[in-house]
Amino acid sequence: MTVTGIAAPGAGLSYPFAAPAADGSAVEVAPGLLWLRMPMPMALDHINVYLLQADEGWFIVDTGLDTPTTREIWRAVIARLPGPVAGVVCTHFHYDHAGLAAWLSETHDVPLWMTHGEYYMLRATAAPLPDPLPPLQQRHYDRSGMPPERQRAMLAALRRDGYSPAVPQAFRRLRDGDVLQIGARRWRIVVGEGHSPEHACLYADADRILLAGDQLLPRISSNVLVMPIEPDADPLSLWLASLRRLEALAPDTLVLPSHDEVFSGLHARTRALDEHHREKLARLQSIVAEAGSCRAFEAMLALFPRLKGPVDDVLALGETLAHLAWLVRRGLLRCDGGAGVGAGGVQRYSRVPMEQVV
Ligand SMILES: [Zn+2]
């Protein structure tokens, strides 16, 4: 699954370092803390990974996709390091972050740190998508009103997506509030939700550095999706609450994100992302009001008018459902239908009459 997508350019941010090329070059962003990039053969063409120096060697934070190129770059990088690999940390299960978690931790016989939620999500999503989908998962797409041929193209694109990470045999558990001592730094785990189930950010309070993963990106907004495995989820509430937790960190924090550049301006960015979602919520309310009532599929087409293909559909439908769910949970829209199969099983969203809004 692609991890990020919808543009939301960052304002009020500064970028103190030029980005390294995605070829194994490294930029030292703080003493004993290296920023590297791994290439990705997709629209989002790189992921940032970080190397943290400890007495016993180097800790790798996020791994890149499992491709021959990434493995080759890692071999060259590790051969040049002044010390062995001492551990691997994955912020979350997405394949650009954990694609080589098994390979790196097992090749070097070092521990892999992940949260429980992310490790088990990685395991759960390692199996190929069933064909046909199980009926309850199929119903998730049917009730959106997406036409069957468009659903088929979307699911075919997901099945072609061949980057599922190998499953690491074991892990060490990270929990919110845990402290991971790596070299001179104490990294406090700050868990975020909404983009993935239990995403670990690492925060060094002493020198105010945040390894942010996909919880805080400077130029794009992370996908917040409702997925068929949890069709009645409200991930946007979790995401917005996670942004508020990051707002508790120091304003001069240096943010080390998983995509685009290292930046400062944490609070400007959390505000911009919050506004980005509030604007989408307002637009959805207008879309539904103008239509009288509509299905999630129609809301998706209106909210995302420039979709380029079936992979975009996965992200756009999931995002639309996440925003609709937020509005329904708060009584700002109503949702009818969706309990049965066929036409009766399609959900329709409509305005809540004003007298019912308190
Ligand atoms: Zn992600």
Residues whose N, C-alpha, C, O or C-beta is under 5 A from the ligand:
A	BS01	ZN	V3 H94 D214
